[in-house]
Amino acid sequence: MEAGFSMGSNIGDRQDFLHRALLALTEGGDVEILAKSRLYETRPVDVRDCYKNMAFLNVVVILESVRTPLEWLARIQEIETGMWRRRGLHANDPRTIDIDIIYTGNLVISQENLVIPHPRWQEREFVVRPLADARPDLKLPGAKMTVQELLETFGGSENAILVSKDW
């Protein structure tokens, strides 16, 4: 099943953390990379004032696998922990890596620890812009527009600056 993941990093060698996370997601031989977005630098969202200057690098990757959403969630948590992601009192504090499941096929899941499609994906340019690179015509369950149409509602925003076409 096709699954889309948003990844971000704003500590240390941000691009290296993104690359290492992608390698970790694809370990095991049962995962195929279908698409990767370009690499964007974005301002942090909903962070404490002391972290507003710590820009993220963000990407989206589209993978094909037989893994279930709960298997993906467990794998993501392993990767984040293995890459020194610290979870503190404040949900949006700086992090070496943050991986979110945006979607898995056409599934709709609403559980305490897992909501798919991601509940705030449409509000976040740091997700929508890279997702539009990889799947512009995608229309996720519950969405009224394709990803590309949604991106156009953000206008000429400077919240996601292209860093590289390939990473």
N, CA, C and O of each residue as an XYZ file, in Angstrom:
668
protein
N       0.842     -1.175      0.000
C       0.000      0.000      0.000
C       0.889      1.240      0.000
O       1.912      1.292      0.682
N       0.476      2.230     -0.775
C       1.213      3.485     -0.827
C       0.993      4.267      0.464
O      -0.120      4.340      0.985
N       2.084      4.853      0.966
C       2.015      5.672      2.179
C       2.882      6.904      1.988
O       3.967      6.830      1.411
N       2.392      8.048      2.483
C       3.130      9.305      2.404
C       3.592      9.734      3.778
O       2.836      9.676      4.747
N       4.842     10.165      3.856
C       5.448     10.567      5.122
C       6.034     11.973      4.995
O       6.675     12.308      3.999
N       5.803     12.774      6.013
C       6.422     14.086      6.124
C       7.571     13.944      7.114
O       7.414     13.350      8.181
N       8.740     14.501      6.747
C       9.887     14.423      7.650
C      10.496     15.810      7.801
O      10.568     16.583      6.845
N      10.929     16.108      9.014
C      11.561     17.388      9.278
C      12.653     17.260     10.321
O      12.642     16.355     11.156
N      13.609     18.199     10.254
C      14.711     18.231     11.212
C      15.137     19.677     11.408
O      15.207     20.444     10.448
N      15.426     20.054     12.670
C      15.939     21.406     12.902
C      17.057     21.460     13.932
O      17.267     22.485     14.581
N      17.771     20.350     14.079
C      18.940     20.293     14.963
C      20.075     19.594     14.207
O      19.847     18.610     13.505
N      21.275     20.102     14.354
C      22.451     19.420     13.816
C      22.485     19.416     12.297
O      22.030     20.360     11.652
N      23.029     18.346     11.732
C      23.109     18.197     10.281
C      21.739     17.741      9.789
O      21.485     16.550      9.611
N      20.874     18.712      9.577
C      19.471     18.434      9.276
C      19.305     17.552      8.051
O      18.500     16.621      8.072
N      20.038     17.819      6.996
C      19.896     17.029      5.774
C      20.368     15.598      5.998
O      19.764     14.664      5.470
N      21.419     15.410      6.759
C      21.892     14.062      7.060
C      20.845     13.294      7.864
O      20.617     12.111      7.611
N      20.212     13.952      8.826
C      19.161     13.276      9.604
C      18.011     12.839      8.692
O      17.478     11.742      8.856
N      17.628     13.683      7.740
C      16.556     13.313      6.816
C      16.959     12.109      5.963
O      16.175     11.181      5.763
N      18.183     12.143      5.471
C      18.675     11.040      4.648
C      18.715      9.737      5.452
O      18.280      8.689      4.973
N      19.236      9.812      6.666
C      19.308      8.618      7.520
C      17.919      8.097      7.861
O      17.713      6.885      7.932
N      16.973      8.989      8.071
C      15.603      8.550      8.370
C      14.999      7.818      7.175
O      14.333      6.798      7.348
N      15.225      8.329      5.970
C      14.709      7.651      4.779
C      15.328      6.269      4.640
O      14.621      5.305      4.348
N      16.629      6.157      4.842
C      17.268      4.843      4.783
C      16.664      3.889      5.813
O      16.429      2.717      5.518
N      16.418      4.391      7.008
C      15.837      3.550      8.057
C      14.404      3.128      7.715
O      14.008      1.994      7.984
N      13.629      4.046      7.120
C      12.261      3.694      6.728
C      12.235      2.585      5.682
O      11.309      1.774      5.654
N      13.244      2.551      4.831
C      13.240      1.598      3.722
C      14.004      0.315      4.034
O      14.112     -0.558      3.172
N      14.531      0.183      5.241
C      15.228     -1.049      5.628
C      14.261     -2.221      5.623
O      13.065     -2.061      5.868
N      14.789     -3.384      5.344
C      13.985     -4.593      5.435
C      13.608     -5.182      4.090
O      13.111     -6.306      4.023
N      13.836     -4.447      3.029
C      13.603     -4.987      1.703
C      12.162     -5.054      1.251
O      11.899     -5.452      0.116
N      11.220     -4.680      2.099
C       9.810     -4.742      1.704
C       9.244     -3.361      1.381
O       8.027     -3.181      1.336
N      10.119     -2.398      1.160
C       9.695     -1.017      0.934
C      10.332     -0.494     -0.350
O      11.528     -0.668     -0.583
N       9.515      0.146     -1.172
C      10.000      0.763     -2.406
C       9.740      2.263     -2.335
O       8.656      2.690     -1.937
N      10.735      3.064     -2.720
C      10.564      4.513     -2.791
C       9.867      4.834     -4.104
O      10.407      4.567     -5.178
N       8.672      5.404     -4.024
C       7.926      5.785     -5.217
C       8.215      7.219     -5.645
O       8.268      7.518     -6.838
N       8.403      8.106     -4.668
C       8.643      9.517     -4.985
C       9.252     10.214     -3.772
O       9.024      9.828     -2.626
N      10.032     11.251     -4.061
C      10.580     12.126     -3.029
C      10.332     13.563     -3.458
O      10.433     13.897     -4.638
N      10.014     14.394     -2.506
C       9.858     15.821     -2.802
C      11.225     16.478     -2.904
O      12.261     15.849     -2.689
N      11.195     17.745     -3.234
C      12.385     18.561     -3.125
C      12.576     18.889     -1.646
O      11.715     18.585     -0.820
N      13.692     19.501     -1.323
C      14.053     19.825      0.051
C      13.738     21.295      0.327
O      14.162     22.177     -0.420
N      12.994     21.553      1.398
C      12.567     22.910      1.744
C      13.046     23.297      3.133
O      13.130     22.462      4.033
N      13.358     24.579      3.290
C      13.615     25.128      4.613
C      12.375     25.899      5.029
O      11.832     26.690      4.258
N      11.933     25.660      6.261
C      10.688     26.262      6.736
C      10.870     26.818      8.146
O      11.712     26.367      8.921
N      10.053     27.803      8.436
C      10.037     28.353      9.791
C       9.292     27.383     10.718
O       8.329     26.736     10.307
N       9.747     27.291     11.960
C       9.035     26.434     12.911
C       7.621     26.951     13.167
O       7.379     28.158     13.141
N       6.706     26.044     13.409
C       5.303     26.370     13.655
C       4.950     25.995     15.094
O       5.304     24.918     15.573
N       4.257     26.890     15.764
C       3.775     26.637     17.129
C       4.894     26.274     18.100
O       4.775     25.330     18.880
N       6.001     27.053     18.037
C       7.108     26.805     18.955
C       7.233     27.948     19.949
O       6.715     29.044     19.732
N       7.927     27.671     21.035
C       8.200     28.726     22.000
C       9.130     29.761     21.355
O       9.906     29.434     20.457
N       9.044     31.002     21.819
C       9.810     32.111     21.236
C      11.299     31.808     21.134
O      11.937     32.210     20.161
N      11.858     31.119     22.098
C      13.298     30.855     22.094
C      13.731     29.941     20.946
O      14.928     29.814     20.688
N      12.789     29.303     20.254
C      13.126     28.398     19.155
C      12.673     28.900     17.789
O      12.808     28.180     16.800
N      12.146     30.099     17.714
C      11.614     30.618     16.444
C      12.666     30.787     15.355
O      12.325     30.856     14.174
N      13.943     30.853     15.737
C      15.001     31.031     14.747
C      15.592     29.700     14.269
O      16.527     29.709     13.469
N      15.084     28.579     14.725
C      15.633     27.267     14.379
C      14.833     26.657     13.230
O      13.904     25.878     13.442
N      15.213     27.025     12.022
C      14.489     26.586     10.826
C      14.583     25.074     10.637
O      15.571     24.438     11.002
N      13.537     24.535     10.062
C      13.476     23.114      9.723
C      13.889     22.908      8.274
O      13.748     23.807      7.444
N      14.396     21.733      7.980
C      14.416     21.211      6.626
C      13.291     20.198      6.574
O      13.168     19.356      7.463
N      12.463     20.274      5.527
C      11.302     19.392      5.397
C      11.267     18.726      4.027
O      11.647     19.315      3.015
N      10.802     17.487      4.027
C      10.601     16.720      2.801
C       9.374     15.837      2.964
O       8.866     15.646      4.069
N       8.916     15.309      1.851
C       7.890     14.259      1.845
C       8.438     13.109      1.028
O       9.052     13.313     -0.019
N       8.213     11.899      1.512
C       8.563     10.697      0.763
C       7.320      9.831      0.621
O       6.502      9.729      1.535
N       7.202      9.214     -0.542
C       6.093      8.309     -0.824
C       6.690      6.922     -0.968
O       7.579      6.694     -1.789
N       6.190      5.999     -0.160
C       6.721      4.639     -0.127
C       5.628      3.630     -0.428
O       4.450      3.878     -0.169
N       6.021      2.505     -0.970
C       5.109      1.377     -1.223
C       5.580      0.223     -0.360
O       6.763     -0.118     -0.350
N       4.629     -0.385      0.376
C       4.981     -1.487      1.267
C       3.716     -2.240      1.667
O       2.601     -1.748      1.493
N       3.908     -3.426      2.200
C       2.795     -4.198      2.754
C       2.594     -3.874      4.235
O       1.689     -4.415      4.871
N       3.424     -3.006      4.780
C       3.312     -2.649      6.199
C       1.975     -1.974      6.485
O       1.455     -1.209      5.672
N       1.439     -2.275      7.650
C       0.196     -1.647      8.092
C       0.514     -0.298      8.732
O       1.663     -0.040      9.091
N      -0.491      0.563      8.877
C      -0.242      1.841      9.557
C       0.341      1.675     10.957
O       1.215      2.447     11.352
N      -0.124      0.685     11.711
C       0.427      0.482     13.055
C       1.874     -0.007     12.994
O       2.675      0.340     13.863
N       2.219     -0.797     11.993
C       3.610     -1.208     11.813
C       4.472     -0.001     11.453
O       5.592      0.140     11.943
N       3.941      0.868     10.591
C       4.676      2.093     10.249
C       4.880      2.949     11.492
O       5.973      3.469     11.716
N       3.838      3.098     12.298
C       3.945      3.919     13.507
C       5.034      3.377     14.427
O       5.852      4.143     14.938
N       5.049      2.076     14.638
C       6.075      1.472     15.494
C       7.465      1.711     14.909
O       8.400      2.016     15.649
N       7.610      1.578     13.604
C       8.911      1.786     12.953
C       9.354      3.246     13.093
O      10.521      3.520     13.370
N       8.429      4.170     12.903
C       8.749      5.592     13.037
C       9.237      5.895     14.451
O      10.228      6.605     14.624
N       8.561      5.371     15.447
C       8.963      5.624     16.829
C      10.353      5.060     17.110
O      11.138      5.675     17.833
N      10.663      3.887     16.540
C      12.007      3.312     16.679
C      13.051      4.221     16.045
O      14.101      4.478     16.633
N      12.758      4.702     14.849
C      13.708      5.568     14.140
C      13.928      6.855     14.910
O      15.069      7.266     15.116
N      12.854      7.494     15.336
C      12.983      8.763     16.055
C      13.780      8.582     17.346
O      14.639      9.406     17.661
N      13.509      7.532     18.080
C      14.253      7.267     19.313
C      15.716      6.972     19.003
O      16.609      7.456     19.698
N      15.961      6.188     17.973
C      17.320      5.847     17.583
C      18.124      7.029     17.068
O      19.355      7.000     17.065
N      17.425      8.066     16.633
C      18.091      9.278     16.151
C      18.009     10.404     17.187
O      18.040     11.584     16.839
N      17.907     10.027     18.440
C      17.988     10.940     19.577
C      16.866     11.964     19.634
O      17.056     13.062     20.157
N      15.718     11.623     19.109
C      14.566     12.522     19.252
C      14.155     12.517     20.702
O      13.894     11.463     21.282
N      14.098     13.696     21.287
C      13.673     13.820     22.678
C      12.262     14.368     22.717
O      11.947     15.363     22.064
N      11.435     13.722     23.471
C      10.060     14.187     23.639
C       9.960     14.803     25.030
O      10.148     14.127     26.041
N       9.662     16.095     25.058
C       9.620     16.799     26.334
C       8.237     17.311     26.641
O       7.228     16.816     26.139
N       8.229     18.316     27.478
C       6.970     18.910     27.901
C       6.286     19.660     26.765
O       5.059     19.761     26.734
N       7.076     20.186     25.832
C       6.548     20.985     24.734
C       6.641     20.183     23.444
O       7.729     19.796     23.019
N       5.500     19.941     22.831
C       5.418     19.051     21.669
C       6.256     19.511     20.489
O       6.735     18.672     19.724
N       6.451     20.805     20.313
C       7.126     21.294     19.111
C       8.530     21.824     19.371
O       9.026     22.661     18.617
N       9.167     21.348     20.424
C      10.540     21.738     20.677
C      11.441     21.199     19.565
O      11.037     20.294     18.834
N      12.660     21.741     19.423
C      13.569     21.291     18.366
C      13.770     19.782     18.406
O      13.677     19.143     19.454
N      14.051     19.231     17.209
C      14.220     17.789     17.123
C      15.173     17.416     16.001
O      15.270     18.101     14.983
N      15.865     16.323     16.213
C      16.762     15.803     15.184
C      15.953     15.282     14.009
O      16.335     15.465     12.853
N      14.838     14.636     14.306
C      13.982     14.093     13.253
C      12.547     14.029     13.743
O      12.274     13.710     14.900
N      11.661     14.334     12.852
C      10.226     14.198     13.104
C       9.648     13.541     11.861
O       9.815     14.042     10.749
N       8.970     12.422     12.056
C       8.366     11.701     10.936
C       6.890     11.538     11.231
O       6.514     11.014     12.280
N       6.052     11.985     10.309
C       4.606     11.838     10.444
C       4.054     11.075      9.246
O       4.495     11.271      8.114
N       3.098     10.215      9.506
C       2.367      9.556      8.428
C       1.306     10.539      7.950
O       0.443     10.947      8.727
N       1.366     10.921      6.680
C       0.344     11.807      6.122
C      -0.865     10.985      5.701
O      -2.006     11.330      6.006
N      -0.595      9.890      4.992
C      -1.679      9.026      4.525
C      -1.149      7.625      4.276
O       0.053      7.421      4.100
N      -2.061      6.665      4.264
C      -1.769      5.299      3.826
C      -2.932      4.866      2.948
O      -4.020      4.559      3.435
N      -2.681      4.849      1.647
C      -3.742      4.516      0.703
C      -4.931      5.437      0.907
O      -4.772      6.648      1.067
N      -6.114      4.861      0.901
C      -7.347      5.621      1.157
C      -7.896      5.364      2.554
O      -9.066      5.633      2.827
N      -7.052      4.845      3.434
C      -7.508      4.508      4.776
C      -7.838      5.759      5.587
O      -7.205      6.805      5.444
N      -8.834      5.618      6.430
C      -9.172      6.638      7.418
C      -9.121      5.934      8.770
O      -9.858      4.979      9.011
N      -8.249      6.412      9.644
C      -8.054      5.800     10.957
C      -8.140      6.898     12.004
O      -7.553      7.968     11.849
N      -8.867      6.624     13.056
C      -8.954      7.574     14.161
C      -8.857      6.802     15.470
O      -9.856      6.345     16.025
N      -7.635      6.673     15.940
C      -7.355      6.001     17.202
C      -6.625      6.978     18.105
O      -6.176      8.031     17.652
N      -6.507      6.641     19.357
C      -5.854      7.537     20.312
C      -4.429      7.883     19.879
O      -4.011      9.035     19.996
N      -3.688      6.904     19.386
C      -2.286      7.131     19.045
C      -2.013      7.259     17.548
O      -0.860      7.409     17.143
N      -3.061      7.199     16.721
C      -2.860      7.253     15.280
C      -4.101      7.796     14.578
O      -5.195      7.247     14.706
N      -3.906      8.892     13.830
C      -4.975      9.473     13.028
C      -4.444      9.615     11.604
O      -3.420     10.255     11.368
N      -5.160      9.007     10.663
C      -4.785      9.046      9.244
C      -6.036      9.333      8.439
O      -7.076      8.723      8.684
N      -5.961     10.263      7.469
C      -4.857     11.157      7.164
C      -4.486     12.028      8.364
O      -5.293     12.254      9.266
N      -3.246     12.506      8.346
C      -2.772     13.347      9.445
C      -3.760     14.497      9.638
O      -4.138     15.147      8.664
N      -4.183     14.758     10.874
C      -5.262     15.725     11.105
C      -4.964     17.169     10.710
O      -5.896     17.936     10.470
N      -3.695     17.557     10.637
C      -3.372     18.956     10.321
C      -2.579     19.104      9.024
O      -2.007     20.167      8.783
N      -2.531     18.086      8.197
C      -1.688     18.164      7.000
C      -2.089     19.313      6.095
O      -1.223     19.956      5.500
N      -3.386     19.589      5.976
C      -3.861     20.627      5.054
C      -3.534     22.040      5.522
O      -3.568     22.979      4.728
N      -3.219     22.196      6.802
C      -2.935     23.515      7.381
C      -1.463     23.876      7.307
O      -1.094     25.020      7.572
N      -0.628     22.931      6.955
C       0.815     23.109      7.080
C       1.489     23.164      5.712
O       1.576     22.165      4.997
N       1.951     24.333      5.379
C       2.632     24.476      4.094
C       3.872     23.592      4.024
O       4.240     23.125      2.946
N       4.523     23.357      5.175
C       5.725     22.516      5.172
C       5.401     21.060      4.844
O       6.309     20.265      4.603
N       4.124     20.706      4.834
C       3.686     19.385      4.371
C       3.110     19.489      2.960
O       3.453     18.693      2.086
N       2.243     20.465      2.743
C       1.537     20.577      1.463
C       2.491     20.847      0.301
O       2.370     20.222     -0.752
N       3.440     21.771      0.480
C       4.342     22.113     -0.629
C       5.181     20.906     -1.060
O       5.216     20.608     -2.254
N       5.851     20.204     -0.160
C       6.595     19.033     -0.627
C       5.693     17.900     -1.124
O       6.071     17.174     -2.044
N       4.516     17.740     -0.533
C       3.592     16.710     -1.008
C       3.154     17.015     -2.436
O       2.941     16.101     -3.232
N       3.022     18.289     -2.756
C       2.650     18.678     -4.122
C       3.751     18.316     -5.123
O       3.458     18.053     -6.289
N       5.001     18.301     -4.687
C       6.085     17.844     -5.558
C       5.897     16.377     -5.931
O       6.075     15.980     -7.083
N       5.535     15.591     -4.936
C       5.488     14.142     -5.111
C       4.159     13.623     -5.642
O       4.133     12.692     -6.446
N       3.049     14.223     -5.196
C       1.716     13.750     -5.566
C       0.755     14.926     -5.754
O      -0.178     15.081     -4.967
N       0.962     15.757     -6.781
C       0.134     16.954     -6.944
C      -1.350     16.655     -7.172
O      -2.196     17.449     -6.762
N      -1.683     15.549     -7.806
C      -3.077     15.234     -8.126
C      -3.774     14.403     -7.054
O      -4.935     14.029     -7.215
N      -3.079     14.117     -5.976
C      -3.640     13.311     -4.905
C      -4.763     14.068     -4.197
O      -4.638     15.257     -3.902
N      -5.838     13.375     -3.936
C      -6.941     13.926     -3.145
C      -7.164     12.950     -1.994
O      -7.671     11.845     -2.189
N      -6.783     13.369     -0.810
C      -6.868     12.484      0.355
C      -8.296     12.408      0.881
O      -9.092     13.325      0.676
N      -8.613     11.314      1.559
C      -9.951     11.188      2.142
C     -10.293     12.409      2.995
O      -9.501     12.834      3.837
N     -11.469     12.959      2.769
C     -11.937     14.117      3.516
C     -11.511     15.453      2.937
O     -12.019     16.493      3.358
N     -10.590     15.451      1.982
C     -10.123     16.702      1.386
C     -11.070     17.129      0.273
O     -11.614     16.293     -0.448
N     -11.260     18.428      0.142
C     -12.121     18.979     -0.906
C     -11.337     19.294     -2.179
O     -11.925     19.487     -3.243
N      -9.997     19.346     -2.068
C      -9.147     19.727     -3.196
C      -7.999     18.734     -3.335
O      -7.675     17.990     -2.410
N      -7.395     18.747     -4.520
C      -6.152     18.003     -4.689
C      -5.056     18.730     -3.922
O      -5.230     19.871     -3.493
N      -3.932     18.058     -3.758
C      -2.803     18.672     -3.061
C      -2.355     19.935     -3.796
O      -2.086     20.951     -3.155
N      -2.271     19.893     -5.117
C      -1.848     21.063     -5.886
C      -2.832     22.227     -5.723
O      -2.412     23.372     -5.554
N      -4.121     21.943     -5.773
C      -5.128     23.001     -5.578
C      -5.007     23.608     -4.191
O      -5.135     24.820     -4.025
N      -4.760     22.768     -3.199
C      -4.592     23.260     -1.833
C      -3.341     24.124     -1.726
O      -3.355     25.170     -1.078
N      -2.264     23.686     -2.361
C      -1.025     24.469     -2.337
C      -1.264     25.876     -2.858
O      -0.729     26.839     -2.308
N      -2.053     26.006     -3.900
C      -2.321     27.317     -4.492
C      -3.028     28.259     -3.519
O      -2.940     29.476     -3.683
N      -3.717     27.737     -2.521
C      -4.373     28.586     -1.529
C      -3.359     29.250     -0.594
O      -3.683     30.237      0.067
N      -2.132     28.714     -0.535
C      -1.095     29.319      0.289
C      -0.480     30.532     -0.401
O       0.192     31.336      0.245
N      -0.705     30.672     -1.715
C      -0.174     31.810     -2.461
C       1.331     31.769     -2.554
O       1.937     30.698     -2.529
N       1.924     32.921     -2.660
C       3.375     33.036     -2.803
C       4.079     33.102     -1.469
O       4.980     33.919     -1.276
N       3.689     32.278     -0.579
C       4.217     32.289      0.779
C       5.729     32.093      0.810
O       6.299     31.414     -0.044
N       6.356     32.689      1.792
C       7.788     32.504      2.001
C       8.036     31.558      3.169
O       9.123     31.552      3.746
N       7.041     30.766      3.515
C       7.174     29.838      4.637
C       7.908     28.563      4.264
O       8.335     27.824      5.151
N       8.065     28.285      2.979
C       8.772     27.086      2.533
C       9.680     27.494      1.378
O       9.217     27.728      0.262
N      10.964     27.574      1.658
C      11.941     28.024      0.670
C      12.678     26.814      0.106
O      13.220     26.000      0.854
N      12.691     26.706     -1.207
C      13.372     25.599     -1.865
C      14.865     25.662     -1.588
O      15.504     26.688     -1.822
N      15.422     24.560     -1.087
C      16.843     24.462     -0.784
C      17.541     23.640     -1.866
O      18.627     23.995     -2.324
N      16.903     22.534     -2.270
C      17.523     21.651     -3.244
C      16.458     20.842     -3.961
O      15.452     20.453     -3.368
N      16.692     20.592     -5.249
C      15.766     19.771     -6.020
C      16.018     18.287     -5.770
O      15.147     17.454     -6.021
N      17.200     17.962     -5.279
C      17.542     16.574     -4.992
C      18.253     16.505     -3.649
O      19.097     17.345     -3.334
N      17.918     15.539     -2.901
C      18.587     15.336     -1.621
C      18.804     13.861     -1.459
O      19.358     13.426     -0.449
